[in-house]
Every structure is written in C-alpha cells, then in structure tokens.
C-alpha cells in the first residue's frame, strides 16, 4: 500500500539514524518523559478514585441516603410510611430508628455520642454495620433485655468488652435541681462491637428500638432512613419521594451533611490532574527541541524537496509526522505502564510492607489502612487523549518553521 508522500518521508526521518546523536537522545528523552507523565497521572488518579470509593462506601454505608422525618413530631405509623416510600423504584431499603444524644459511662470514664434504637432485622437494609462486626452479633439486641452495640472507638476509649455493663445517660432527660444536673440513666450490656473505619465508630451505638422508645417515653419513631439504587442521584430521589408523600414529611439526604467532603475530593482530583499534566507538557518541550534540531539538520533535504515541487504544507506535515510518532509512542507506553501499575499497586505496597517490615498506612493513624485503587476507563482515555493532544501542539512551531525554509538560503553554503 502506497503511503501519502508526507507520511512516507516523515516515517523515514523518524527511523533514520541521525548524524547528530544528540537529536536521537533528545527524542528518546521526550518519549520517556511523556510515558512517565502519563503513567504517573493514571496511577495517581486511580489512587484518588480508590480513596473516594472507600470514603463513599464507608461514610455513605453508614449514613442514610435519604431521611424521612416528621414535621416536628415522631412518625407513629412507620410501617405504612415504609410501604409508601418503597413504591419509588429507586428505594431499595428502609429502616426506622429512634435517636437521641447520650453519654456513656463506665468505671468513671465518660464519652458523649448518639444512640440509635433500631430493629435488627431492618438495619441491614440501609447500613453496612451488620457486615462490620468485630465481636458479637446484632441479633443479640432484643426488646426488654437492654443490650447495646458500640462503635469500636467508643469501646476502646472506655475499656469496654463483651459482657460489660455500661451506663447510658439520656441527655434529653436532663433535669436541673438544687443538687445540680441529673440525667436519666440505664445500664446496658455490651453484646457487640462494630468497626466501619468511619466517624460512626467514634460516636454511634445501637440498642433495640423498643428499648429506646421506652427510655425516651416516646410513641413512634424519630425518622425512616432509606437506601437508594443510585447514591449520587439522591437530590432527584429526595424531591420525588417528597412528592410521593405529598410534602407531609420533611425529606432530606446525605448531601446536606457530607456534600462538602465529596466536593473537596472532586476538586483535589481536578487540581491533581492539572498539575500532573504539566509533567507531560514539560516532556513535550523535548519534542520541540528535537524537532528544531532535526529541522536544522535537514535544511538541505528541505531545500531539495521544495526544489522538486514539495509544497510548504507537505514539509509541515513531514515534520509533524516525525514529532507525532514520538508523542504517540510515549503516550501508548505510558498508558500501558500506568494501567499495569494502577492494577497492581496494592500488591506492590503489600510486598514492600512485608519485605521491609514497615506499615505504610498504620491502622491506628489513617482512616483507610491500605492503598485502594480504582481504574476508570474514562480517566485513562482522557489522560491518553490529553497527552497526545499536547504532543501534537508541540510539533506545530518547529514544523511551521521548516515549511518556511527558502531553498536558495538553505543551499547557499552547501
């Protein structure tokens, strides 16, 4: 198959040995630089996607996607409300709860937190807590037995273990008298400890909903928490559920509390992409350098081609082809290396920790104690296209200068 003239000559220039080996060295450096930039950018974006996934799964695994509350009063017939909201196709789980602020007291130590009265057979529909039990079981919290499930951080700070008795002081029942402040207290038996590696471990405990209602002397439930199919589309679901309930309840969603966090993560990803793209841009300057030197070396060749009838546009395309090949090779190599590194990075980090006896992410320090990665195809495509586009831009000026070469001037000293 016959290649177009400009492409044929450009490929010959790319493969030919240089009289000046420094040009070949600069071309090699440009390809390596682009490959390294693309590889690092893919890896970093994959790690940030992994951390975002872990935060989303851990935080939103504990937080209700959508929350339905009464307008200033508890919800009495929550079963009917549950049936109504489940008519929405995006709602896949619902669980009622009774919630109050409280203080935990054990052997002179105290800790503030939130207590949720839940139904053990319903909480699994909306929360990951049942899948993250360190010890004990959620099935142990039964009405009238006053058992409690604690977050791991609360249990550690108070020195609590299974079977210990912890006093639960209800802040809502605080009374002021001449003797000072007094709060209603009830002793609970610790029958389980959960750890989700989220803020819930530090501030949340679970008891049976009937026990909570009795402690608070409350009829009905505080709210109905919902789980949805699409956690990132809760704004629309929120509005639709409110419409379904004829706006008779206050409906909110997780974005009211956690939107700032996820917006910050998204902004960090964008800033990181922009900053690391500069690495590729710096590598692309080497393409400019190598092409300028190649144009200088090929002045006589350009003059002869022009004399034989080659147009300035043909000369432009010849040198653009040479530079684009370097950029394409560097981009493809970077994409391949980046994908391989992103897919195997957790195993590499585990090997380093085992081989050198170190802990890169100590569990008692970091929220996520391993290096998560999530390779997204759209990110890989976006990074590859951006790198290739930068490479094309880098060829424009040297190729334009080559197309402006005057044959007589170039052959004057030949």
Secondary structure, 3 states (H helix, E strand, C coil): CCCCHHHHHHHHHHHCCCCCHHHHHHHHHHHHHHHHHHHHHHHHHHHHHHHHHHHHHHHHHHCCCEEEECCCCCECCHHHHHHHHCCCCCEEEEEEEEEEEEEEEECCEEEEEEEEEECHHHHCCCCCHHHHEEEECHHHCCCCCCEEEEEHHHHHHHCCCCCCEEEEEEEEEEEEECCEEEEEEEEEEEEEEECCCCCHHHHEEEEEHHHHHHHHCCCCECEEEEEECCHHHHHHHHHHHHHHCCCCCEEEECHHHHHHHHHHHHHHHHHHHHHHHHHHHHHHHHHHHHHHHHHHHCHHHHHHHHHCCCCHHHHHHHHHHHHHHHHHHHHHHHHHHHHHHHHHHHHHHHHHHHHHCCCCCCCCCCCCCCCCCCCCHHHHHHHHHHHHHHHHHHHHHHHHHHHCCCHHHHHCCC
